[in-house]
Amino acid sequence: MTVKQENVNGFNAPVFAVAPMIDWTDRHCRYFLRQLSRQALLYTEMVVADAIIHGPRERLLAFHRDEHPVALQLGGSDPGKLAEAVRIAADYGYDEINLNVGCPSDRVQSGTFGACLMRDPQTVEACVAAMKAAASVPVTVKCRIGVDEQEPAEVLPDFIARMVGAGADAIWIHARKAWLQGLSPKENRDIPPLDYDLVHRMKRENPDVFLGINGGITTLAEAKAHLEVMDGVMLGRASYHNSTLLTGVDQLIYGAPERDFDWAALCATMIAYAEQVIADGGRLNHVTRHMFGLFQGYAGARRFRQILSSEATKPGISPMLIAEAFAAVDIAGGPKVQPGPVTETVRAAE
């Protein structure tokens, strides 16, 4: 299978990414997702710069070597603090540092970062420039097309130009406005209309700038369609709630040879990983809570979820519970129905 490969501002396009999602894309989630795709770019949860400077750095920043390529997403609006967080994170070996200019939650707004920074592009410019000066890896930005009463067709071109001028290596654009007053974070993922055409136009007008698209994309077919125009595509909730779709990423997006996915190897790997997590003081459900999205549409998927959700929280439970859950699924029979739309209520920053 031939897949177009281009070097765009230092990035090998196309890039398929799993979005940063608060409370979801922790190190255990990323390790699991990495077993499904060797090439997808994985993002951390948003980590606030102040927390890195003053908090438990090892807990916030450490990750398994097998997670690469992995990007750290930072939250903040103080250039000096963001630069210091970048310098601290350098010792952990991330492949990319990303600045959050898209999260609409009240908690994030109260810290004067996230989507509200779309109103203050000069501050974002200063932040990106400071991060770039401190970084030895690419510095990128994840934004919305605008906020509140802003006119996206007017503010987005200016925002992109400012980010490029400040040294940003790539810009990921969530193709919805964020309404900071009157809509919850969940509503901000569904109610403001998607404007893919505007984001596509931004790419056509900026052929030498790596631009990726995010928002409302649920299948690999949709992802490939966007990649006819864009350099990157990012999925959030769909890649979590229907994580089986990631098993097709390496072949369909990156052109890897076709192969049957080794489900037995995945089961064995996750059991071994869970054993290590427990040995380090964690619990089985810290790992298994991220696995519920496997086998959507397969016979036995509901029982798979029931086993993991009802048993994994019990004290002293063995990681072999994962094997029991896998055994409940008719894997050989394949999916019987296609997964439906993602509707779960979650705290995610996709």
ZAZA-126582 format. One line per 5 residues: number of its first residue (from 1); for each residue x negated, y, z of C-alpha. Coordinates in steps of 0.25 Angstrom, whole numbers, plus 2048, in hexadecimal, padded with zeros to 3 digits. Layout:
NUM) X/Y/Z ~ ... .
// end
This chain:
1) 800/800/800 ~ 7FA/80D/7FC ~ 7FB/818/806 ~ 7F7/827/803 ~ 7EB/82B/80C .
6) 7E7/839/80C ~ 7DE/841/815 ~ 7E5/84D/81A ~ 7DE/857/822 ~ 7D5/84C/828 .
11) 7E1/842/82A ~ 7E3/835/822 ~ 7F1/836/81D ~ 7FB/830/81F ~ 7FC/82F/82E .
16) 807/828/835 ~ 809/82C/844 ~ 811/828/850 ~ 816/835/856 ~ 812/83A/864 .
21) 81E/837/86E ~ 81E/83A/87C ~ 820/82F/886 ~ 81E/825/87A ~ 811/825/872 .
26) 808/822/87E ~ 7FC/819/87D ~ 804/80C/87F ~ 80D/810/874 ~ 802/814/86B .
31) 7FB/807/86D ~ 807/800/869 ~ 80A/808/85D ~ 7FC/806/858 ~ 7FE/7F7/858 .
36) 809/7FA/84D ~ 801/803/844 ~ 7F2/804/844 ~ 7F2/811/83C ~ 7FD/81A/841 .
41) 7F9/826/849 ~ 7FE/826/857 ~ 801/832/860 ~ 800/833/86F ~ 80B/83A/877 .
46) 809/848/878 ~ 7FF/84B/883 ~ 7FF/859/889 ~ 7F1/860/889 ~ 7F2/864/898 .
51) 7F5/855/89C ~ 7E8/851/895 ~ 7E0/85C/89B ~ 7E5/85A/8A9 ~ 7EC/84C/8A9 .
56) 7E8/83D/8A9 ~ 7E0/83D/89C ~ 7DE/82E/89B ~ 7ED/82B/89C ~ 7F1/836/892 .
61) 7E6/834/888 ~ 7E1/826/888 ~ 7E5/81C/87D ~ 7E1/80E/878 ~ 7D7/80E/86D .
66) 7E0/806/864 ~ 7EA/812/863 ~ 7E2/81A/859 ~ 7E5/822/851 ~ 7EC/829/85C .
71) 7EF/838/85D ~ 7F0/840/86A ~ 7FB/84A/86B ~ 7F9/856/874 ~ 803/860/87A .
76) 7FF/86E/87E ~ 7FE/87C/879 ~ 7F1/881/880 ~ 7E6/880/876 ~ 7DB/87F/881 .
81) 7E3/874/888 ~ 7E5/86C/87B ~ 7D7/86D/877 ~ 7D3/868/885 ~ 7DD/85C/883 .
86) 7D7/859/875 ~ 7C9/859/87B ~ 7CD/84F/886 ~ 7D5/846/87D ~ 7C8/845/874 .
91) 7C2/83B/87D ~ 7CE/832/87B ~ 7CC/831/86B ~ 7D9/835/865 ~ 7DA/836/856 .
96) 7E2/843/856 ~ 7E7/84E/85F ~ 7F5/853/85C ~ 7FC/85F/862 ~ 80B/85E/865 .
101) 813/86A/85F ~ 81F/862/85E ~ 825/85D/86B ~ 832/864/86E ~ 834/85F/87D .
106) 837/869/888 ~ 82B/863/890 ~ 822/866/884 ~ 827/874/882 ~ 825/878/891 .
111) 817/875/88F ~ 817/87E/882 ~ 813/874/878 ~ 819/86A/86E ~ 823/870/864 .
116) 825/87D/86B ~ 817/880/866 ~ 81C/881/858 ~ 821/88F/85C ~ 812/893/85F .
121) 809/88E/854 ~ 7FE/897/858 ~ 7FD/890/865 ~ 7FD/882/85E ~ 7F2/888/854 .
126) 7E9/88B/860 ~ 7EC/87D/866 ~ 7E8/876/85A ~ 7DC/87E/858 ~ 7D7/87B/866 .
131) 7DA/86C/865 ~ 7D3/86B/857 ~ 7C7/872/85D ~ 7C7/868/868 ~ 7CA/85B/860 .
136) 7C2/851/859 ~ 7CE/84B/852 ~ 7D9/850/84A ~ 7E3/85A/851 ~ 7F1/85A/84C .
141) 7FE/860/84F ~ 80C/85A/850 ~ 817/865/84E ~ 826/867/84B ~ 82A/86F/83E .
146) 82F/87A/848 ~ 837/87D/854 ~ 844/883/858 ~ 848/88F/84E ~ 83B/88E/847 .
151) 83C/88C/838 ~ 833/880/835 ~ 830/884/826 ~ 82A/891/82B ~ 823/88C/838 .
156) 81E/87F/834 ~ 815/883/828 ~ 80E/88E/831 ~ 80D/884/83D ~ 806/87A/833 .
161) 7FC/885/82E ~ 7F9/889/83C ~ 7F6/87B/841 ~ 7ED/878/835 ~ 7E6/886/837 .
166) 7E3/882/846 ~ 7DD/875/841 ~ 7E8/86A/842 ~ 7E4/85E/83B ~ 7F3/859/839 .
171) 801/85D/83C ~ 80C/854/83F ~ 81A/85A/83D ~ 827/856/843 ~ 831/859/839 .
176) 83B/85F/843 ~ 83C/86C/84A ~ 83C/86C/859 ~ 847/873/860 ~ 841/876/86E .
181) 84E/87B/874 ~ 85B/873/874 ~ 856/866/86F ~ 84F/85B/877 ~ 842/854/872 .
186) 84B/848/86D ~ 854/851/866 ~ 848/858/85F ~ 845/84B/859 ~ 852/84A/852 .
191) 85A/856/851 ~ 851/861/84A ~ 852/85D/83B ~ 845/856/834 ~ 83F/85F/82A .
196) 836/855/822 ~ 836/85E/816 ~ 830/869/81D ~ 825/860/823 ~ 822/85A/815 .
201) 821/868/80F ~ 817/86C/81A ~ 80E/860/815 ~ 810/864/806 ~ 80C/872/80A .
206) 800/86D/812 ~ 7FA/862/80A ~ 7EC/863/812 ~ 7F2/862/820 ~ 7F6/855/826 .
211) 805/856/829 ~ 80D/84B/830 ~ 81C/84A/832 ~ 824/845/83E ~ 832/844/842 .
216) 83E/83B/83E ~ 835/831/837 ~ 83A/822/83A ~ 834/819/830 ~ 827/816/828 .
221) 82F/819/81B ~ 832/827/820 ~ 824/828/824 ~ 81E/824/817 ~ 828/82E/810 .
226) 823/83A/818 ~ 814/835/815 ~ 817/838/807 ~ 816/847/80B ~ 810/847/819 .
231) 802/843/81E ~ 808/83C/82B ~ 814/837/830 ~ 818/836/83F ~ 822/82D/845 .
236) 826/82E/854 ~ 833/827/859 ~ 834/81E/84E ~ 826/818/850 ~ 829/816/85E .
241) 838/810/85E ~ 834/808/851 ~ 826/805/853 ~ 826/7F9/84A ~ 826/803/83E .
246) 817/806/842 ~ 813/7F8/83D ~ 815/7FE/82F ~ 80D/80A/830 ~ 800/805/82C .
251) 805/7FF/820 ~ 80F/809/81B ~ 808/816/81F ~ 7FA/812/81F ~ 7F9/807/814 .
256) 7F4/7FC/81D ~ 7F6/7EE/817 ~ 803/7E8/819 ~ 803/7DD/825 ~ 80D/7D7/82E .
261) 80D/7DD/83C ~ 807/7D4/846 ~ 812/7D5/851 ~ 80B/7CA/85A ~ 7FE/7D2/85A .
266) 806/7DF/85E ~ 80C/7D7/86A ~ 7FF/7D1/86E ~ 7F8/7DF/86E ~ 803/7E6/876 .
271) 803/7DB/880 ~ 7F4/7DD/882 ~ 7F5/7EC/882 ~ 800/7EB/88D ~ 7F8/7E2/895 .
276) 7ED/7ED/895 ~ 7F7/7F8/898 ~ 7FC/7F0/8A4 ~ 7ED/7ED/8A9 ~ 7EB/7FC/8A8 .
281) 7F7/7FF/8B2 ~ 802/801/8A7 ~ 80F/7F9/8A5 ~ 814/7F1/89A ~ 81F/7FA/897 .
286) 815/805/894 ~ 812/7FD/888 ~ 81F/7F7/884 ~ 827/803/885 ~ 821/807/878 .
291) 824/7FA/871 ~ 833/7FB/870 ~ 833/800/862 ~ 82D/7F3/85C ~ 836/7EA/854 .
296) 842/7F4/852 ~ 84B/7EC/849 ~ 846/7DF/84C ~ 84E/7D3/852 ~ 84A/7D3/860 .
301) 846/7E1/861 ~ 850/7E5/86C ~ 84B/7D9/875 ~ 83D/7DE/872 ~ 840/7EB/878 .
306) 849/7E5/884 ~ 83D/7DC/888 ~ 833/7E8/888 ~ 83C/7F2/88F ~ 842/7E9/89A .
311) 836/7E1/89E ~ 82A/7EA/89B ~ 82C/7F3/8A7 ~ 82C/7E7/8B1 ~ 820/7E7/8BA .
316) 816/7DD/8B7 ~ 81C/7D9/8A9 ~ 812/7D2/8A0 ~ 80E/7D8/892 ~ 813/7CB/88C .
321) 821/7D1/88D ~ 81D/7D8/880 ~ 81B/7CA/879 ~ 829/7C6/87F ~ 82F/7D3/878 .
326) 828/7D0/86B ~ 82E/7C2/86B ~ 83C/7C7/86C ~ 83B/7CD/85E ~ 83D/7C6/851 .
331) 830/7CD/84B ~ 82F/7C3/83F ~ 83D/7C7/83B ~ 83A/7D5/83A ~ 843/7E1/83C .
336) 852/7DE/839 ~ 856/7ED/839 ~ 84F/7FA/838 ~ 84E/802/844 ~ 858/80E/846 .
341) 854/81C/848 ~ 84D/820/855 ~ 857/826/85F ~ 850/823/86C ~ 84F/82E/876 .
346) 841/830/879 ~ 837/83B/87E ~ 82E/83B/871 ~ 827/847/86B ~ 828/841/85C .
// end
